[in-house]
Amino acid sequence: MKHILLLILISITSLTAGGIKIAVAANVSYAIDDLIKEFNKTNPNTKVNVTLGSSGKLTAQISNGAPYELFMSANMRYPNKLYEKKLTSSKPAVYAQGSLALFSTKNLDFSKGIELLKDDKISRIAVANPKTAPYGKAAFEAFKNADILKVIKKKFVYGESISQTLSYAVTATDIGVVAKSSLFSPKMAMYKKNVNWVEVDSKLYRHIDQGIVILKNSSEAKAFYDFILSKSAKKIFKNYGYTTE
């Protein structure tokens, strides 16, 4: 009898415990653990499996049949592209707005803003690949609008994602153009605003509207989607330097 009850309990657990696979833009990697912890307070039986990468590469994987149920992109372009191809189960929605920052471990004059990148002391600049990373595209837009692209282009060291770009900025280059959100990670707490980093003037590039879309509908996917658009998730995004207007 005990054996039968145990089998029933295992069966019930397997039915109630679910899991979802989500594709997440690299810039969200710093906030995603806190987001999942908050989500699991009300959805304790849903395991969230995360694959991180550049939005462009994740979109290519999804287009080729990767079994993700949700996609959190670094901009709206890629989710909209998937929606147009009828590869989604919902319309894309904006969950947060990201912004750019200049970051360095070196002693630099951040009061110069983006003009600092022209300095002769800076020979290598980490920047995300604009072909695959929305933050890289935004950085190039800022360079062009500040009329410094031609002067600094030879200094670029490209990261395939914004998280790789941050890694290069810490270890391999003089400075990097990174996601502001990455600087709110506990691992980056030692670095201070106006000492190690400064925001890029938001007038130099369009707001980075980050989009979420359901790819394969399920109760777990819908629950996580609704959570990401909720007030509790917005509070976490704000703690990591995003805006959520």
C-alpha positions as CSV (number, residue, x, y, z in Angstrom):
1,M,0.0,0.0,0.0
2,K,2.8,2.4,0.9
3,H,4.5,1.5,-2.4
4,I,1.3,2.4,-4.3
5,L,0.9,5.7,-2.4
6,L,4.6,6.6,-3.2
7,L,4.0,5.9,-6.9
8,I,0.9,8.1,-6.9
9,L,2.9,10.9,-5.1
10,I,5.7,10.7,-7.7
11,S,3.1,10.9,-10.5
12,I,1.4,13.9,-9.0
13,T,4.8,15.7,-8.5
14,S,5.8,15.0,-12.1
15,L,2.5,16.5,-13.3
16,T,2.7,19.6,-11.2
17,A,6.4,20.3,-11.5
18,G,7.1,22.0,-14.7
19,G,10.0,23.7,-16.5
20,I,10.6,26.2,-19.2
21,K,13.5,27.0,-21.5
22,I,14.1,30.6,-22.1
23,A,16.6,32.4,-24.4
24,V,17.9,35.6,-22.7
25,A,20.0,38.4,-24.1
26,A,23.4,38.7,-22.5
27,N,22.8,42.1,-20.8
28,V,20.0,40.5,-18.7
29,S,22.4,37.9,-17.3
30,Y,23.2,40.2,-14.3
31,A,19.5,40.4,-13.3
32,I,18.1,37.0,-14.3
33,D,19.0,35.2,-11.1
34,D,17.1,37.7,-9.0
35,L,14.2,37.6,-11.4
36,I,14.0,33.8,-11.2
37,K,14.1,33.8,-7.4
38,E,11.3,36.3,-7.3
39,F,9.3,34.4,-9.8
40,N,9.8,31.1,-7.9
41,K,8.2,32.6,-4.8
42,T,4.8,32.3,-6.4
43,N,5.8,29.5,-8.9
44,P,8.0,27.2,-6.8
45,N,7.5,24.1,-9.0
46,T,8.6,25.8,-12.3
47,K,12.3,25.4,-13.1
48,V,13.5,28.1,-15.4
49,N,16.3,27.0,-17.7
50,V,18.3,29.9,-19.2
51,T,20.4,30.1,-22.3
52,L,22.4,33.4,-22.6
53,G,23.7,34.9,-25.8
54,S,23.6,37.8,-28.2
55,S,20.1,38.6,-29.4
56,G,21.1,38.0,-33.0
57,K,22.5,34.6,-32.4
58,L,19.6,33.5,-30.2
59,T,17.2,34.7,-33.0
60,A,19.1,32.5,-35.5
61,Q,18.8,29.5,-33.1
62,I,15.1,30.1,-32.7
63,S,14.6,30.4,-36.5
64,N,16.3,27.1,-36.9
65,G,14.0,25.3,-34.4
66,A,15.7,25.7,-31.0
67,P,13.2,24.6,-28.4
68,Y,12.9,27.7,-26.4
69,E,9.5,28.8,-25.0
70,L,10.3,32.4,-24.2
71,F,12.8,35.0,-25.7
72,M,14.0,38.0,-23.8
73,S,15.8,40.1,-26.4
74,A,18.0,43.2,-26.0
75,N,15.8,45.1,-28.4
76,M,12.4,44.8,-30.2
77,R,13.8,44.2,-33.6
78,Y,14.5,40.5,-33.2
79,P,11.2,39.5,-31.5
80,N,9.3,41.5,-34.1
81,K,11.2,39.6,-36.8
82,L,10.2,36.3,-35.3
83,Y,6.6,37.5,-34.9
84,E,6.5,38.5,-38.6
85,K,7.7,35.0,-39.5
86,K,4.9,33.5,-37.3
87,L,7.4,31.8,-35.0
88,T,5.8,33.2,-31.8
89,S,2.7,32.6,-29.8
90,S,2.3,36.3,-28.7
91,K,3.1,39.8,-29.8
92,P,6.4,41.1,-28.5
93,A,6.2,43.5,-25.5
94,V,8.7,45.9,-24.0
95,Y,9.8,44.8,-20.5
96,A,12.6,47.4,-19.9
97,Q,14.8,50.0,-21.5
98,G,18.5,49.6,-21.4
99,S,21.3,52.2,-21.7
100,L,25.0,52.5,-22.5
101,A,27.9,53.3,-20.2
102,L,31.6,53.8,-20.6
103,F,33.6,51.6,-18.2
104,S,37.3,51.2,-17.4
105,T,39.4,49.9,-14.6
106,K,42.0,52.6,-15.4
107,N,42.3,56.1,-14.1
108,L,40.6,58.1,-16.8
109,D,38.8,61.5,-17.1
110,F,35.2,60.4,-17.4
111,S,34.1,64.1,-17.3
112,K,34.9,64.1,-21.1
113,G,32.0,61.7,-21.8
114,I,32.2,60.0,-25.1
115,E,34.9,62.3,-26.3
116,L,37.2,60.4,-23.9
117,L,37.3,57.6,-26.5
118,K,39.5,59.8,-28.7
119,D,42.2,60.2,-26.1
120,D,45.7,59.0,-27.1
121,K,45.9,57.1,-23.8
122,I,43.2,54.8,-25.1
123,S,44.4,52.3,-27.7
124,R,41.8,49.6,-27.3
125,I,38.0,50.0,-26.9
126,A,35.8,47.0,-26.2
127,V,32.5,47.2,-28.1
128,A,29.8,44.7,-28.9
129,N,29.4,43.5,-32.4
130,P,26.7,45.7,-34.0
131,K,25.7,42.8,-36.3
132,T,24.5,40.5,-33.5
133,A,24.2,42.7,-30.3
134,P,21.7,45.6,-30.1
135,Y,23.9,47.3,-27.5
136,G,26.7,47.3,-30.1
137,K,24.3,48.8,-32.7
138,A,23.4,51.5,-30.2
139,A,27.1,52.2,-29.5
140,F,27.8,52.7,-33.2
141,E,24.8,55.1,-33.4
142,A,26.3,57.1,-30.5
143,F,29.7,57.2,-32.2
144,K,28.2,58.5,-35.4
145,N,26.1,61.1,-33.7
146,A,29.1,62.3,-31.7
147,D,31.1,62.4,-34.9
148,I,33.9,60.3,-33.5
149,L,33.5,57.0,-35.4
150,K,36.2,57.5,-38.0
151,V,38.7,58.6,-35.3
152,I,38.2,55.6,-33.0
153,K,37.2,52.7,-35.3
154,K,40.8,51.4,-35.5
155,K,40.8,50.9,-31.7
156,F,37.8,48.5,-31.5
157,V,38.0,45.1,-30.0
158,Y,34.7,43.3,-30.7
159,G,32.7,41.2,-28.2
160,E,30.1,38.8,-29.6
161,S,27.7,39.8,-26.8
162,I,27.5,42.7,-24.3
163,S,28.7,40.4,-21.5
164,Q,31.8,39.4,-23.4
165,T,32.4,43.1,-24.1
166,L,32.3,43.8,-20.4
167,S,34.8,40.9,-19.9
168,Y,37.2,42.5,-22.4
169,A,36.8,45.9,-20.8
170,V,37.8,44.4,-17.4
171,T,40.7,42.3,-18.7
172,A,41.9,43.2,-22.2
173,T,41.2,46.8,-23.2
174,D,41.6,50.3,-21.9
175,I,37.9,51.0,-21.9
176,G,34.6,49.5,-23.0
177,V,31.1,50.6,-24.1
178,V,28.9,48.4,-22.0
179,A,25.4,47.9,-20.8
180,K,24.8,50.2,-17.8
181,S,22.9,47.3,-16.2
182,S,26.1,45.2,-16.0
183,L,27.6,47.7,-13.6
184,F,24.9,47.0,-11.0
185,S,26.0,43.4,-10.7
186,P,27.3,42.5,-7.2
187,K,30.6,41.4,-8.9
188,M,31.0,45.0,-10.2
189,A,30.2,46.7,-6.9
190,M,33.8,47.8,-6.4
191,Y,33.6,50.1,-9.5
192,K,32.1,53.5,-8.9
193,K,30.2,56.0,-11.1
194,N,32.3,58.9,-12.3
195,V,35.4,57.1,-11.2
196,N,35.2,53.9,-13.2
197,W,32.2,54.5,-15.4
198,V,29.8,57.1,-16.7
199,E,26.6,56.9,-18.7
200,V,26.7,57.7,-22.4
201,D,24.6,60.7,-23.3
202,S,21.2,59.3,-24.0
203,K,20.6,62.0,-26.7
204,L,23.3,60.2,-28.9
205,Y,21.3,57.0,-29.5
206,R,17.7,55.8,-29.5
207,H,16.3,54.2,-26.4
208,I,17.0,50.5,-26.2
209,D,13.5,49.0,-25.8
210,Q,14.1,45.4,-24.7
211,G,11.4,42.9,-25.8
212,I,9.9,39.6,-24.6
213,V,7.9,37.2,-26.6
214,I,6.3,33.8,-26.0
215,L,7.5,31.3,-28.6
216,K,5.7,28.2,-27.5
217,N,2.6,28.6,-25.3
218,S,2.3,26.8,-22.0
219,S,1.0,27.8,-18.6
220,E,4.6,28.0,-17.2
221,A,5.7,30.2,-20.1
222,K,2.7,32.5,-19.7
223,A,3.3,32.8,-16.0
224,F,6.9,33.8,-16.5
225,Y,5.9,36.2,-19.3
226,D,3.3,37.9,-17.0
227,F,5.8,38.1,-14.2
228,I,8.5,39.8,-16.3
229,L,5.9,42.5,-17.1
230,S,4.8,42.8,-13.5
231,K,5.6,45.5,-10.9
232,S,7.8,43.2,-8.9
233,A,9.9,42.4,-11.9
234,K,10.1,46.1,-12.9
235,K,11.5,46.9,-9.4
236,I,14.3,44.3,-10.0
237,F,15.1,45.8,-13.4
238,K,15.3,49.3,-11.9
239,N,17.7,47.9,-9.3
240,Y,20.0,46.9,-12.2
241,G,20.0,50.3,-13.9
242,Y,17.2,49.8,-16.4
243,T,14.2,52.1,-16.8
244,T,10.7,50.7,-17.0
245,E,8.6,53.6,-18.1
